[in-house]
Amino acid sequence: MEQGETLAGEGLLQDALARFQAALALEPENPEAMEAIGRALLGLDRTEEAEANFLSALEQDPDWVAPRMGLAALGMRDDEPFKVVHHLERATSLDPEYPDAFVELGRYYGLMGETDLARATFERWTRSHPDDADMLINAGLTAFDASDYAQALDFFEKAIEIADGASGDGQQKSGARTFRANSLDMLGRYPEAVEAYEEVIEETPDWWEAHANLGICHARNNRMEEAEAAFRRGLEYCPGSPEIRDELAAHLLAEEKNLDEALALAEEAVALGRDEIRHLYTLGEVRLALGDEEGSAEAYRSVLALDPDDPNAHLELGLYRERRGEVGSAEEHLMEALKGDPNNPRALYSYASLYYATDDLETAEELLVRAVTADPEYSPALSALASIRARRGDFSASLDLIEKAVAAGEQDAEHFEKAMEFAPLRNNPRFRNLLARMGGRKG
């Protein structure tokens, strides 16, 4: 068992499984060996066998929490909320002193949108453990993820009060204060948020999260120079941080400033934290902005090597293949993108464009309607629908869609002026007015 746990800790799950199975052979009714085998099998994605072993462990020891945590993890993976809640609630009842069960249950209720149940779960723990700042931080993060920023702020402030009164954990204090600042920012209390971030930085200048979030806070409030300055200061204080490099690279890309520096920063971020998918996204975006399509595609292929089902990487690779005229491969990637994110308007629009190019207007229209349903202000889909309606001679509906596209930010007047399907509208006063609005002129 000890050998297996050591190997599992090193990520050598197949070897760990062999040791656990050897332990079970020596003691065939040992529930600890059964549970350990279940954990190893779960890590190896052998979910049915994992479940059988967790259930066998429970048969031997019905009041043991660990197998229930394993079964709850299986329920999360298989998207079975009833199973997750059942096992986690049972775990909290069986062992009221086991914090992980309360954390998992509270966070899961938050993911389900059951914020009241999430809060009640965390408070069940904090009533008997009032000095547990970590649990209050988890409660705050759950409320924050559910966009209940006022409740999140309340939990973080309680956590700070406890952490400041303890001899405690510096990371815990800095984390709670940074999360509090995040909440103030999301509540629109910008000056207070900036002050809160600066307090963290003054006390713990090497806490990269405060620098990164301060820069994001400035950018969210349209203070772009202050944002860049915050990221650069963060890089001075935290020279080994891939996260700050990534944030600064993304900022320079968004501002269309010094893309060569953005590329260098993105490449450094990936080198320092290669298993972080977000850094690979930024690298792909910067390379594409510099015209390096193959380099961009390479970054997204690296994402899929880490997560073969990542919908955004499939979308970007689908667009890359489409630009190269590789329609079959493009379609495969776009289908995978929609499997993972069925309501992504950009993926739906891109998939529709493949059918539009082959004059399969019916399928293209169906996909575009789904895109507009998902995001009524997604102008590319609105404009494409306008083209389809115009090709069918339904010019009234086409004009309505063009108007919605313009309101959503459509500016490609040249396309509408030159596309043959809009030729019958060229002398239409409403059409001319919409073209003028796209060009920023009065009609």
Buried (B, 14 or more C-beta within 10 A) or exposed (E): BEBBBEBBEEEBBEBBBBBBBEBBEEEEEBBBBBBBBBBBBBBBEBBEBBBBBBBBBBEBBEEBBBBBBBBBBBBBEEEBBEBBBBBBBBBBEBBBEBBBBBBBBBBBBBBBEBBEBBBEBBBBBBEEBEEBBBBBBBBBBBBBBBEBBEBBBBBBBBBBEBBEEEEEEEEBBBBBBBBBBBBBBBBEBBEBBBEBBBBBBEEBBBBBBBBBBBBBBBBEBEBBEBBBBBBBBBBEBBEEBBBBBBBBBBBBBEBEEEBEEBBBBBBBBBEBBEEBBBBBBBBBBBBBBBEBBEBBBBBBBBBBEEEEEBBBBBBBBBBBBBEEEBEEBBBBBBEBBBEBBEEBBBBBBBBBBBBBEEEEBEBBBEBBBBBBEBBEEBBBBBBBBBBBBBBEEBBEBBBBBBBBBBEBEBEBBEEBBEBEBBEEBEEEEBBBBBBBBBEEEEE
